[in-house]
């Protein structure tokens, strides 16, 4: 469905002279990504609105998208699976936040150590279609470490007043690490 829509838009743009025929596939791919991202974000925001966890939804999106763009990790085979996996990550996050009573500070330390180790050893985990050169790999490793540790500090900083949001951050970071490991396993490494 997304691909068909993107193809229609791309063909219309070529027909109207907005883009040249040689860039058609690049634009179609870009349109597919934008639509898929909008659907994913809308799903999370809708789930947050329906469940009354809209603040958690926004925090989850910011942390997950910001950190994961540099860490990489598991990539689904198509847009539908990607959107389902992303929505499941949020729902699992919210179930854990709602149902399990963690000591936020201990959890933050454990997740920080796990995350720093995983990022140092595996990061960033790239997809076969999105390989990066060594310079960008090193830069992304540093960025992901800074963002990861920064999110951990924010989580600890808000834990006393916003426990639910603090746990949302911690669990999102843990999910990112899990997706890095799954992505590496899927690559065969």
C-alpha positions in Angstrom: 0.0 0.0 0.0 2.8 2.5 0.9 4.8 1.5 -2.1 1.9 1.8 -4.5 1.1 5.3 -3.1 4.7 6.4 -3.3 5.0 5.1 -6.9 1.8 7.1 -7.9 3.3 10.3 -6.3 6.6 9.7 -8.0 5.1 9.1 -11.4 3.0 12.3 -11.0 6.1 14.2 -10.1 7.9 12.9 -13.1 4.9 13.7 -15.4 4.7 17.2 -14.0 8.4 17.8 -14.4 9.0 18.2 -10.6 11.7 15.5 -10.7 13.6 13.8 -13.5 13.1 10.2 -14.4 16.6 9.3 -13.3 15.8 10.2 -9.7 12.4 8.5 -9.6 13.5 5.5 -7.5 15.3 7.7 -5.0 12.2 9.9 -4.5 9.9 6.9 -4.3 12.0 5.4 -1.6 12.1 8.6 0.3 8.3 9.0 0.1 8.0 5.4 1.4 10.2 6.2 4.4 8.3 9.4 5.2 4.9 7.7 5.1 6.1 4.7 7.1 7.6 7.0 9.8 4.4 9.1 9.9 2.3 5.9 10.3 4.7 4.6 13.1 4.7 7.9 15.0 0.9 8.3 14.6 0.3 4.7 15.9 2.4 5.4 19.0 0.6 8.8 19.6 -2.8 7.2 19.1 -1.9 4.3 21.5 -0.8 6.9 24.0 -3.9 8.9 23.6 -6.2 5.9 23.9 -4.4 4.5 27.0 -4.0 7.9 28.7 -0.3 7.7 28.4 0.3 10.5 25.9 3.2 12.0 27.9 4.9 8.6 28.0 4.2 8.2 24.2 6.0 11.5 23.4 8.9 10.6 25.7 9.2 7.1 24.3 9.2 8.5 20.7 11.8 11.2 21.4 14.2 8.8 23.2 13.7 5.8 20.9 14.0 7.8 17.7 16.9 10.0 18.9 19.1 7.2 20.2 18.2 4.5 17.8 19.1 6.5 14.7 22.8 6.3 15.8 22.8 2.8 17.4 21.0 1.0 14.6 19.7 -2.5 15.3 17.1 -4.9 14.0 15.3 -3.8 10.9 12.1 -5.5 9.8 11.7 -6.9 6.3 8.9 -4.6 5.3 7.0 -1.5 6.4 4.1 -3.4 8.0 6.4 -5.6 10.1 8.3 -2.5 11.1 5.2 -0.6 12.2 4.0 -3.6 14.1 7.3 -4.1 15.9 7.6 -0.4 16.8 4.0 -0.4 18.2 4.8 -3.6 20.1 7.9 -2.0 21.6 5.7 0.9 22.9 3.0 -1.4 24.2 5.6 -3.6 26.0 7.2 -0.5 27.4 3.9 0.7 28.8 3.0 -2.8 30.2 6.3 -3.0 32.0 6.0 0.6 33.3 2.4 -0.1 34.6 2.8 -3.6 36.0 6.3 -4.0 37.4 7.7 -2.1 40.3 11.3 -1.4 39.8 13.8 0.7 41.8 14.3 3.3 39.1 17.9 4.1 40.3 19.1 0.5 40.3 17.4 -0.1 37.0 19.1 3.0 35.5 22.5 1.9 36.6 22.0 -1.7 35.2 20.6 -0.4 31.9 23.4 2.2 31.6 26.1 -0.5 32.1 24.5 -2.9 29.7 23.9 -0.1 27.1 27.4 1.3 27.3 28.9 -2.2 26.9 26.6 -3.1 24.0 27.2 0.1 22.2 31.0 -0.2 22.6 31.1 -3.8 21.4 28.4 -3.8 18.7 27.5 -0.2 17.9 26.4 0.9 15.5 24.5 -2.1 14.0 23.9 -1.2 10.4 21.5 -2.7 7.9 22.9 -4.4 4.8 21.2 -1.8 2.6 22.5 1.1 4.8 26.2 0.5 5.2 28.3 3.4 6.5 32.0 4.1 6.2 34.4 3.8 9.2 34.5 7.5 10.0 30.7 7.7 10.2 30.7 4.4 12.2 33.0 5.9 14.8 31.1 9.2 14.9 27.8 7.3 15.4 29.3 5.2 18.2 30.3 8.4 20.0 26.9 10.1 19.4 25.0 7.0 20.5 27.0 6.8 23.7 26.5 10.5 24.5 22.8 10.3 23.8 22.4 7.0 25.7 24.2 8.2 28.8 22.4 11.6 28.6 19.0 9.8 28.5 20.1 7.7 31.5 21.0 10.9 33.5 17.7 12.5 32.5 15.8 9.4 33.6 17.6 9.5 37.0 17.1 13.3 37.3 13.3 13.1 36.8 12.8 9.8 38.7 11.7 11.4 42.0 8.9 13.6 40.4 8.1 11.6 37.2 8.6 8.0 37.9 6.5 6.7 35.0 8.4 8.9 32.5 11.7 7.9 34.0 10.9 4.2 33.6 9.6 4.8 30.1 13.1 6.2 29.2 14.9 3.3 30.9 12.8 0.6 29.2 13.1 2.3 25.8 16.9 2.3 26.2 16.8 -1.3 27.2 14.7 -2.1 24.1 17.2 -0.3 21.9 20.0 -2.5 23.3 17.9 -5.6 22.7 17.2 -4.5 19.1 20.9 -4.0 18.6 21.7 -7.5 19.8 18.8 -9.0 17.7 20.1 -7.0 14.6 23.6 -8.4 15.1 22.3 -11.9 15.5 20.1 -11.5 12.4 23.3 -10.5 10.5 24.9 -13.7 11.6 27.5 -12.1 13.9 
